[in-house]
Amino acid sequence: MTCDVFVVGGGPSGSTAAEDLARAGQRVALLDRAGRIKPCGGAIPPRLIADSAFPTTSWSRASARRG
């Protein structure tokens, strides 16, 4: 895999940076720990998730609401 930018950490700051870079035309790889519980996830409103450019096909609405 070839990328222009490698972002480590998929929390609010890392995912925002990755999205901004991808929208600017950069090839972005985002790395985050699997299975990590993120307490900040409950603070992300469903509307923000819906408006995000990141694919959410593996997410369910229930897990997005649970936080």
N, C-alpha and C positions, 0 to 999 in steps of 0.2 A: 504494500500500500504506500502510495506517495502522498504526502500532504505538505502544505505550506506552513501550517501552524499546528502545534500539539498542545492542547489545553488539558492540564491535570486538575481534576476536581470538577464534579458536575453539580455543585451547589448553585445557589442563585447567581453568584458572581461569575463562576466558570461557565455556566450554561449561557448566561447573557453574553459574555465575551465571545463564546463559540458561535452563537447565533449571529451576533453583529459582524464577526469576521466572515462567516459563511455568506451572509447577505451582501458583503462587500466583494465577493468573488474569490475569497481564499478557500483552499481545500483544507478543511479542518478535521482533526481527529480529537475526540473528547474521551478521556479516560477517567473512570470513577471506580471505586471499590464496589464489588458485587455484594449484595445483601446488607449493606450499611443502612441503618435506620437514621433518617434525617428528620429531626424534629421541626426543622424549618419548612418541610414539605406541607404541613398543615396550614401554613400561612399563605400558600400560593392559591389564589382563587381559581375556580374552574374556568372562568372566562380567560384568564391569562394562559392557561394550558391550551384552551381551544384556539387562541390567537397565535400560539407559538408555531414557528415553522418546523420544529422538530417532529418527526414521526412519532405517534403515540399508539401505534397499532398493537403493541404488546401490553398496553395499559388497559385497565378496565375503569369504567366510571366509578365503581365502588371503591377501588383503591385510590383513585384521585380524590374522592370525597373524604376518605378516612384520614388522610394526612399523615 
